[in-house]
Amino acid sequence: MITGEDVFSTDGQLVVPKGVALTENLIARLFSFDVISIQIEDEVLKPDTPQKEVSYAEKLQSSPDFVAFKEEFEENIDKLEFSLNALLEKSDDFNPQDMINDTMGMIQNRESPSGIMDMILNMHGHDDCTYAHSLNVSLICNMFARWLHFSPQDQELATACGLFHDVGKLVIPADVLKKTDKLTAAEYKLIQTHPLESYKMLSQLDLPDEVKNAALMHHERCDGSGYPYGFTYEKISRFAKIVAIADVYEAMTSSRAYRKAFTPFDVITLFENDGLQKYDPTFLLPFLENVVNTFVNQQVRLSNGVEGTIIYINPVALARPTIKVGDRYLDLKEHKDLNIKELI
């Protein structure tokens, strides 16, 4: 059977788009979202008609909401580039509140704000320049603040912190930022100046101190291993701790000139291995729990080439969920030799 309509969950998230041949996996996905009935096309699909399995990414990217999101995203990238260059040139065309409002609108216009994380992950085919990275981090910070039950005012503040955290990179030579070979010690030291450069650029503006401090401290780490000052837990501002986590997650799940993108589960593994020392657990744990739960019912390919569906998140090993493969169940917590290689 072919779906005759876009099917949405009770909170507005797209479950299955119109015009897709139903499979056992898609039917299970419908059940998991408590969808008990849907419209189908009148013509019944012949059993011997071969149908290409549509990946979740393909379904999402063909959805009207994603198409609208992509158009809005790219429009805001252009605005952000213009505005940040105006900031660099100390022009009156720089209006931070307009930029914050545009970014907040991208989430407020969505029927399902929780789907923002999915859309960001599937926008990574976009040229992940400083502007795209900043916009993505800003959107993630907004979702992060919602998960932490921040007030609407602090949600907007977190959004602003993410949006302006990397403005100092505009003064770093592009050939250094996009270098594919290993950086020299001098080049790495130059890149490490961008938090201080960000702070200098923002310090002259009428922006909240939280925004300026987040730009200055987003590479500081709770164990003192960060830069530029090696601050420890108690000296790092609350919003800087949030931006630090969002910044790392976004950067590592994006392609770079010198490496391919990591899967979200690779990044969650890295956070679980040493994140509790480097990042504030008060913020890190809710972030990881909320991010990983967005992948329930997601189809994945394992390191041995086997494909399956995530059906359960292990609370004590978030990066190692239980996978349904045919009629079998693989608990990756018990199969240390396997890991999630790809989302499909």
Secondary structure, DSSP 8 states (H G I E B T S, - for coil): -BB-S-EE-TTS-EEE-TT-B--HHHHHHHHHTT-----B-SS---TTS------HHHHHHTSHHHHHHHHHHHHHHHHHHHHHHHHHTT-TT--HHHHHHHHHHHHHT-S-GGGHHHHHHTTTTS---HHHHHHHHHHHHHHHHHHTT--HHHHHHHHHHHHHTTGGGGGS-HHHHT--S---HHHHHHHTTHHHHHHHHHHTSS--HHHHHHHHHTT--TBS--SSS--BGGGS-HHHHHHHHHHHHHHHTS-BTTB----HHHHHHHHHHHHHHHS-HHHHHHHHHHHHHTTTT-EEEETTS-EEEEEE--TT-TTS-EEEETTEEEETTT-TT--EEEE-
